[in-house]
Every structure is written in C-alpha cells, then in structure tokens.
Amino acid sequence: MKAAEQILLDLKRKIYKPIYFLSGEETYYIDQISDYIEENVLDEADREFNQNVVYGKDTDLVSILGLAKQFPMMSEHQVVIVKEAQNLKELNKSAGGDDEGSSSKSSSSSASQQLLAYINNPQPTSILVFCYKYKTIDKRSAIAKSLQKNAVYFEAPKLYDNQVPEWINNHVKEIKYTIGPKASFLMAEFLGNDLSKISNEIQKLVINLKPGEEITTDLIQNNIGISKEYNVFELQDALSKKDILKANRIIMYFASNEKEHPLVMTVSSLFGYFSKILRFHFLPDKSKFAAAQALGVNPYFVDGYARAAAMYPTAKLKQIFAHLKECDLKSKGVDNSGIDNGELLKELVFKILH
C-alpha cells in the first residue's frame, strides 16, 4: 500500500499505473489523487474522447470494465474514473457485502470474476480509478488480495484528533506558509478532523498572505468565526490554572451559544485534555521533548500540561473522569430530570474546579 504523497509524486513524474483503488474513511486524499488524475493526465483536447467519469450509483461493474478495455483515440492513455465506487452493488457483494437472491448473487459473482480477471491482466493504455469512500473492502476477498498485488491500492484512515495539529503544520508548510502551535491547535479544536474542511479553510486564510507569512491565531479567529476569548482552548487554559472567573465566563458563553459549542464536543475535548494530564503524571521522562512525543502534542504545550498536573493530582483526575461520564450520560437523557445542557456544563465545570 502506497502513501498518498508517493502516489502523487509518481503521477507528477508521469509514472502511471493501469488501476488505482483509493479507499478509506478519510476522503481528502482520495479526492486529491483522483482530482490530479482527472485534471492532469490528459490534455484538455484529449479528455473529450479519452476520459470518462462515472458514478457508482449510476452504473455497474461490467459497464465500467467495458470502458476500461477500450483503446484510446489518438492518445497514449484513456482515463476512467469511478466516483462513489462504494455504491457499486457488485463490488460490495464480491468484497464481503450482504447477500441477496440467487440471480443477484450469480450476476455479482460473474461481475466480480470479470473484475478479478481485469485486475490480473489490465488494459495497459487505460488508467482505471476507483474512489471507494468512507470504508474499505474486505482484505480477505480475492479482489482485495489481487488489488494489493497488482494495482495501486491506497487506504486512508481518519486521523486521530491528536494527529490533526501536526497535519495542519505540515500542510501549511507544504503550501509555503507558517503557523504556530497554538494556532494549529485552535484550528484543530474548532474544525475537528475533517481534512477537506481544514484544507479549504486554510486556503481562505492565505488568500491575502504572501508566501512565508504566518497564519496567526488572530487571523483564524477573525476569519473562521472562533471567538478569541471563548473557545475550548481558552477553557482548558482557564481550568489548568483554576481561573474560576475566566472559566465561568467561557461556559456562560458556551451555554448561550450551544449551536456553535455543543456540549458533547466540549465534554469530548475535556476528556482528551484531562487524559493527557493523567498520562503526564505517569511519564518516566517528563522533559519537554520526551513528554511531547509521549503525549502526541507540540513541545509548546508541555509546560501547560506540567502546570495542570500540579493542579490536578491523580485522585482528583479520577473524580473528574467520573464527572465527565456523568455529564455525557445526562446530556443523552440518562438519569436527567429536565436539566438543560447549559446547566449541565456549569455543574461539570464547578465540580472540576472544586
């Protein structure tokens, strides 16, 4: 299985393969690779006759293979891109999907056998691209094994939340700008782990910047709609210092703007935050760079976790995790006698601080 960067590098070098199977929950890389093929392999004049873009819900596997087996017209290659390939019924069944009637199973089996034969002996002048989003095929299936052996097989899992700030740093660097650790953390906290959404927001932020300039927290807050004072990052900072006044101001803002700051997201962020504080307590090496690597954070934040660990001993952290679980369950209606989410958040923060 190749990395997205290597696949794109090969494409830019005009090293093309007959079959690309792009799969996984993280769609950013699937779109990045398939868009590059769609926009760059053929000249604009050649695309009319030698490029087909079809959608899985509107076609079938046999028709796709029919297109792939054709020869290009006055061109070295022809391109067939199957978007939303996860909607191909035959491909899902052959890769371990649900069974249906015998005639349907027979048709699917025939189509899968044709696909398997094509994977083992593809048309060398064709570039067939499957965009199989949001999931992966069964690795035990014959098709999956053949794809991994004979095609460019790519699988992109969703990044964990703690991996997103580093991805933002690398992406910004790649497009020739800079960003500080606090700014990348703030962006990750607000936008989550949807890389396509993050990439789009970054493109908006750099419109008026010159290459090499910095994406600052002020720029993010002014353009993405993140409040400079009222965000999860500032709440964590207030809790780490046991700044009761600041923490209460923030949760009052959250409570009155629940659409922008849903309780479930706040609880999730706090759980991740206090989990890192607990892990810090048990680190054998608490030096800045060793701790940063162990916690999966930028070294810039280690001093904050050290300060918070001093404020919250392990016994208190055990209580905090119980409070977070209780708040999460009540927000979902368990043992909740009509308390709204704003009041639940106030109660939670009070218990954390006292």
C-alpha positions as CSV (number, residue, x, y, z in Angstrom):
1,M,0.0,0.0,0.0
2,K,1.5,3.3,-1.1
3,A,1.3,6.6,0.7
4,A,-0.6,9.5,-0.9
5,E,2.5,11.6,-1.2
6,Q,4.3,8.8,-3.2
7,I,1.3,8.2,-5.5
8,L,1.1,12.0,-6.3
9,L,4.8,12.2,-6.8
10,D,4.7,9.3,-9.3
11,L,1.8,10.9,-11.1
12,K,3.7,14.2,-11.4
13,R,6.6,12.2,-12.9
14,K,4.1,10.7,-15.3
15,I,4.5,7.2,-13.9
16,Y,1.1,5.9,-14.4
17,K,-0.4,2.5,-13.4
18,P,-3.4,0.8,-15.0
19,I,-5.5,0.6,-11.8
20,Y,-5.8,2.8,-8.8
21,F,-8.1,1.7,-5.9
22,L,-8.5,4.6,-3.4
23,S,-10.4,3.7,-0.3
24,G,-10.8,4.7,3.4
25,E,-12.7,6.9,5.8
26,E,-10.5,10.0,5.1
27,T,-11.7,11.3,1.7
28,Y,-9.3,14.2,1.4
29,Y,-6.5,12.0,-0.1
30,I,-8.9,10.1,-2.3
31,D,-10.1,13.4,-3.8
32,Q,-6.6,14.8,-4.0
33,I,-5.3,11.8,-6.1
34,S,-8.4,11.4,-8.3
35,D,-8.6,15.1,-9.0
36,Y,-5.0,15.2,-10.0
37,I,-5.5,12.3,-12.4
38,E,-8.7,13.9,-13.8
39,E,-7.1,17.3,-14.4
40,N,-3.6,16.4,-15.4
41,V,-3.1,13.0,-17.1
42,L,-4.7,14.1,-20.4
43,D,-4.6,17.4,-22.2
44,E,-7.9,19.2,-22.4
45,A,-8.3,18.3,-26.0
46,D,-7.9,14.6,-25.3
47,R,-10.4,14.5,-22.4
48,E,-13.4,14.7,-24.6
49,F,-12.7,11.4,-26.3
50,N,-10.5,9.6,-23.8
51,Q,-11.8,10.4,-20.3
52,N,-14.9,9.0,-18.7
53,V,-16.1,10.0,-15.2
54,V,-18.9,7.8,-13.9
55,Y,-20.7,7.3,-10.6
56,G,-21.1,4.1,-8.7
57,K,-24.9,4.6,-8.1
58,D,-25.5,5.2,-11.8
59,T,-23.5,2.4,-13.4
60,D,-22.4,-1.2,-12.9
61,L,-19.1,-3.0,-12.8
62,V,-19.5,-4.7,-16.2
63,S,-20.1,-1.3,-17.9
64,I,-17.0,0.1,-16.2
65,L,-14.8,-2.7,-17.3
66,G,-16.2,-2.3,-20.9
67,L,-15.0,1.3,-20.8
68,A,-11.6,0.3,-19.4
69,K,-11.0,-2.3,-22.1
70,Q,-11.4,0.3,-24.9
71,F,-8.3,1.7,-26.7
72,P,-7.6,5.4,-26.5
73,M,-8.3,7.6,-29.6
74,M,-5.1,9.4,-30.8
75,S,-3.7,9.5,-27.3
76,E,-1.3,7.4,-25.2
77,H,-3.9,6.8,-22.5
78,Q,-7.6,6.8,-21.7
79,V,-8.8,7.5,-18.2
80,V,-11.9,6.0,-16.4
81,I,-12.7,7.5,-13.0
82,V,-15.4,5.8,-10.9
83,K,-16.6,8.2,-8.2
84,E,-18.6,6.9,-5.3
85,A,-17.4,3.4,-6.1
86,Q,-18.7,2.3,-2.7
87,N,-22.1,2.4,-4.2
88,L,-21.3,-0.4,-6.8
89,K,-23.5,-3.2,-5.6
90,E,-21.4,-5.9,-7.4
91,L,-18.2,-4.7,-5.8
92,N,-19.7,-4.6,-2.3
93,K,-21.0,-8.1,-2.7
94,S,-17.8,-9.5,-4.1
95,A,-15.9,-7.8,-1.3
96,G,-18.0,-9.3,1.5
97,G,-21.3,-7.4,1.4
98,D,-24.8,-8.7,2.2
99,D,-26.3,-11.5,0.2
100,E,-29.5,-11.2,-1.9
101,G,-31.4,-13.5,-4.2
102,S,-29.7,-16.3,-6.2
103,S,-29.9,-14.4,-9.5
104,S,-28.5,-11.3,-8.0
105,K,-25.7,-13.3,-6.4
106,S,-25.0,-15.0,-9.7
107,S,-24.8,-11.7,-11.5
108,S,-22.5,-10.3,-8.8
109,S,-20.3,-13.3,-9.0
110,S,-19.9,-13.0,-12.7
111,A,-19.1,-9.3,-12.5
112,S,-16.5,-9.9,-9.7
113,Q,-14.9,-12.7,-11.7
114,Q,-14.6,-10.2,-14.7
115,L,-13.1,-7.6,-12.4
116,L,-10.6,-10.1,-10.9
117,A,-9.6,-11.1,-14.4
118,Y,-9.1,-7.5,-15.4
119,I,-7.1,-6.7,-12.3
120,N,-4.7,-9.6,-13.2
121,N,-4.5,-8.5,-16.8
122,P,-5.5,-4.8,-17.2
123,Q,-5.5,-2.8,-20.4
124,P,-2.1,-1.2,-20.3
125,T,-3.2,2.0,-22.1
126,S,-6.1,2.6,-19.6
127,I,-6.0,4.3,-16.2
128,L,-8.9,3.0,-14.2
129,V,-9.5,4.8,-10.8
130,F,-11.9,3.6,-8.2
131,C,-12.9,6.2,-5.5
132,Y,-14.2,3.9,-2.7
133,K,-15.0,6.3,0.0
134,Y,-15.8,6.1,3.7
135,K,-14.9,2.4,4.1
136,T,-12.6,-0.3,2.9
137,I,-13.1,-3.7,1.2
138,D,-12.7,-7.0,2.9
139,K,-9.0,-7.8,2.9
140,R,-9.7,-11.5,2.8
141,S,-11.5,-11.3,-0.5
142,A,-9.8,-12.4,-3.7
143,I,-10.4,-8.9,-5.3
144,A,-8.7,-7.2,-2.3
145,K,-5.7,-9.5,-2.4
146,S,-5.3,-9.1,-6.2
147,L,-5.7,-5.3,-6.0
148,Q,-2.9,-5.1,-3.3
149,K,-0.7,-7.3,-5.5
150,N,-1.3,-5.9,-9.0
151,A,-2.7,-2.3,-8.6
152,V,-2.0,0.9,-6.7
153,Y,-4.0,0.1,-3.6
154,F,-4.5,3.1,-1.2
155,E,-6.3,3.2,2.1
156,A,-6.7,6.3,4.2
157,P,-8.0,6.0,7.8
158,K,-9.3,9.0,9.7
159,L,-6.7,10.9,11.7
160,Y,-6.9,10.8,15.4
161,D,-7.7,14.2,16.9
162,N,-4.3,14.5,18.4
163,Q,-2.7,14.0,15.0
164,V,-4.6,16.9,13.4
165,P,-2.5,19.8,14.6
166,E,0.7,18.2,13.2
167,W,-1.1,17.6,9.9
168,I,-2.1,21.2,9.8
169,N,1.6,22.2,10.5
170,N,2.8,20.0,7.6
171,H,0.1,21.1,5.2
172,V,0.7,24.8,5.8
173,K,4.5,24.2,5.4
174,E,3.8,22.3,2.2
175,I,2.0,25.3,0.6
176,K,4.8,27.6,1.7
177,Y,3.3,29.4,4.8
178,T,3.9,29.1,8.5
179,I,1.6,28.5,11.5
180,G,2.3,28.5,15.2
181,P,1.4,25.6,17.5
182,K,-1.3,27.5,19.3
183,A,-2.9,28.5,16.0
184,S,-2.8,24.9,14.7
185,F,-4.3,23.6,17.9
186,L,-7.1,26.2,17.9
187,M,-7.9,25.3,14.3
188,A,-8.0,21.6,15.0
189,E,-10.2,22.0,18.1
190,F,-12.7,24.1,16.1
191,L,-12.7,22.2,12.8
192,G,-12.2,18.6,14.0
193,N,-10.5,16.0,11.9
194,D,-12.2,16.6,8.5
195,L,-9.1,17.3,6.4
196,S,-11.0,18.6,3.4
197,K,-12.7,21.2,5.5
198,I,-9.5,22.2,7.2
199,S,-7.7,22.4,3.8
200,N,-10.5,24.6,2.4
201,E,-10.3,27.0,5.5
202,I,-6.5,27.2,5.2
203,Q,-6.9,28.2,1.5
204,K,-9.2,31.0,2.5
205,L,-6.8,32.2,5.3
206,V,-3.8,32.5,3.0
207,I,-5.6,34.5,0.2
208,N,-4.2,37.8,1.4
209,L,-0.9,36.4,2.8
210,K,2.4,36.4,1.0
211,P,4.4,33.1,0.8
212,G,6.3,32.6,4.0
213,E,3.9,34.6,6.2
214,E,2.3,33.2,9.3
215,I,-1.3,32.1,9.9
216,T,-1.8,33.6,13.3
217,T,-4.5,32.9,16.0
218,D,-5.9,36.4,15.3
219,L,-6.3,35.6,11.6
220,I,-8.0,32.3,12.4
221,Q,-10.3,33.9,15.0
222,N,-11.3,36.8,12.6
223,N,-12.0,34.6,9.6
224,I,-13.2,31.3,10.8
225,G,-15.6,32.6,13.4
226,I,-13.7,31.4,16.5
227,S,-14.1,33.7,19.5
228,K,-10.8,35.0,20.7
229,E,-11.7,34.6,24.3
230,Y,-14.5,31.9,24.2
231,N,-13.2,28.6,22.8
232,V,-12.3,25.2,24.1
233,F,-8.6,26.1,24.1
234,E,-9.1,29.0,26.4
235,L,-11.4,26.9,28.6
236,Q,-8.7,24.3,29.0
237,D,-6.2,27.1,29.8
238,A,-8.6,28.5,32.5
239,L,-9.1,25.1,34.1
240,S,-5.3,24.4,34.1
241,K,-4.8,27.5,36.1
242,K,-8.0,27.0,38.2
243,D,-9.0,30.5,37.0
244,I,-12.7,30.3,38.2
245,L,-13.7,33.7,36.8
246,K,-12.4,33.1,33.3
247,A,-13.8,29.5,33.2
248,N,-17.2,30.7,34.2
249,R,-17.2,33.5,31.6
250,I,-16.4,30.9,28.9
251,I,-19.0,28.4,29.9
252,M,-21.7,31.1,30.2
253,Y,-20.8,32.0,26.6
254,F,-21.0,28.3,25.6
255,A,-24.3,27.8,27.3
256,S,-25.8,30.8,25.3
257,N,-24.3,29.7,22.0
258,E,-24.9,25.9,22.2
259,K,-25.1,25.5,18.4
260,E,-21.5,26.7,18.0
261,H,-20.3,24.9,21.1
262,P,-22.3,21.7,21.6
263,L,-21.9,20.1,25.0
264,V,-20.9,16.7,23.5
265,M,-17.9,18.3,21.8
266,T,-16.9,20.2,24.9
267,V,-17.0,17.1,27.0
268,S,-15.1,15.1,24.4
269,S,-12.4,17.8,24.3
270,L,-12.1,18.0,28.1
271,F,-11.9,14.2,28.3
272,G,-9.0,14.3,25.9
273,Y,-7.3,17.1,27.8
274,F,-7.5,15.5,31.2
275,S,-6.5,12.2,29.8
276,K,-3.2,13.8,28.7
277,I,-2.8,15.3,32.2
278,L,-3.2,11.9,33.7
279,R,-0.7,10.4,31.3
280,F,1.8,13.2,32.1
281,H,1.7,12.1,35.8
282,F,3.0,8.7,34.9
283,L,5.6,9.6,32.3
284,P,9.0,8.3,33.3
285,D,10.7,11.2,31.4
286,K,8.9,14.5,31.8
287,S,11.4,16.6,29.8
288,K,9.8,18.8,27.2
289,F,10.5,16.8,24.1
290,A,10.1,13.4,25.6
291,A,6.8,14.4,27.1
292,A,5.6,16.0,23.9
293,Q,6.4,12.8,22.0
294,A,4.6,10.6,24.6
295,L,1.5,12.8,24.7
296,G,1.4,13.4,20.9
297,V,1.5,17.2,21.3
298,N,3.8,20.1,20.3
299,P,6.5,20.8,22.8
300,Y,5.0,24.3,23.1
301,F,2.1,22.8,25.2
302,V,4.2,20.6,27.6
303,D,4.6,23.4,30.2
304,G,0.8,23.8,30.3
305,Y,0.3,20.1,31.0
306,A,3.0,20.2,33.7
307,R,1.3,23.1,35.3
308,A,-2.1,21.4,35.1
309,A,-0.7,18.1,36.5
310,A,0.5,20.1,39.6
311,M,-3.0,21.5,40.0
312,Y,-4.8,18.1,39.5
313,P,-3.4,15.1,41.3
314,T,-4.4,11.6,40.1
315,A,-7.1,11.2,42.8
316,K,-8.8,14.4,41.6
317,L,-8.5,13.3,38.0
318,K,-10.3,10.1,38.8
319,Q,-13.2,12.2,40.1
320,I,-13.1,14.4,37.0
321,F,-13.4,11.5,34.7
322,A,-16.5,10.3,36.7
323,H,-18.0,13.8,36.4
324,L,-17.3,13.9,32.6
325,K,-19.0,10.5,32.2
326,E,-22.0,11.6,34.3
327,C,-22.4,14.8,32.3
328,D,-22.1,12.9,29.0
329,L,-24.8,10.4,30.1
330,K,-27.2,13.2,31.4
331,S,-26.8,15.1,28.1
332,K,-28.1,12.0,26.4
333,G,-31.1,11.8,28.7
334,V,-29.8,9.2,31.2
335,D,-30.9,10.0,34.8
336,N,-31.6,13.6,33.7
337,S,-34.6,15.2,35.3
338,G,-35.0,18.0,32.8
339,I,-31.7,19.8,33.3
340,D,-30.6,21.6,30.1
341,N,-27.1,21.3,28.6
342,G,-26.1,24.8,29.7
343,E,-26.8,23.9,33.3
344,L,-25.0,20.5,32.9
345,L,-21.9,22.3,31.7
346,K,-21.9,24.8,34.6
347,E,-22.3,21.9,37.0
348,L,-19.5,20.0,35.4
349,V,-17.0,22.9,35.5
350,F,-18.0,23.6,39.1
351,K,-17.1,20.0,40.1
352,I,-13.9,20.1,38.1
353,L,-12.7,23.3,39.9
354,H,-13.8,22.5,43.4
